[in-house]
């Protein structure tokens, strides 16, 4: 009985040591993430005024005039831009720290899916933000300025509301452009099948234009310019998932062929042509 109690005590101590080690590792990784976020925010404060001035200039081209309703409103926009810059700089580090913490408990396929989503997710997010900046925002701002000219009420646009509107559009399009990456990762983890995506294609087309109606001004042109990219990204997701499934089938076929050769005692082609 004494030996059993001692062995249980040892097991409990080992579990506590492991838990303590995991908590220390988690704390250290959180400190690293917060430190990078802080440094990125401080660096972002250096050029935040120029970024805000540039964003305000996008509307001034179409006759927008801005006001700020509180003494600290303009300063808070500088802080918002700097914080977003710090978050963008820290995001790769945060994702890496999350992956490094969870890596021992992940399978090889899950590790590959995580690395793939980290790299291509960042690329597609940047493409979505650039698409919103170069194509969508000029169209939206032009349409909204034409409505303002028709109205008899003079517009007093708050700097905070204007910057928040632009940043929201950037984030929405960055997330929308993540659709192919999310689809490929879910398909690689066998949580999403191409057959399901093909059957849901009609519903996705309708939902795309409904979503476009919510995130764009009430004009047909803006809705079409948002809906068509969503449909294109969905179709691209189907194509990429098909390619991934074909590659997996080839790999599984090769593995089965090699296993059959090993069971039959046959030599592999490389070994047959090898010189003694």
Order of alpha helices (4+ residues) and beta strands (2+ residues): alpha-beta-alpha-alpha-alpha-beta-alpha-alpha-alpha-alpha-alpha-alpha
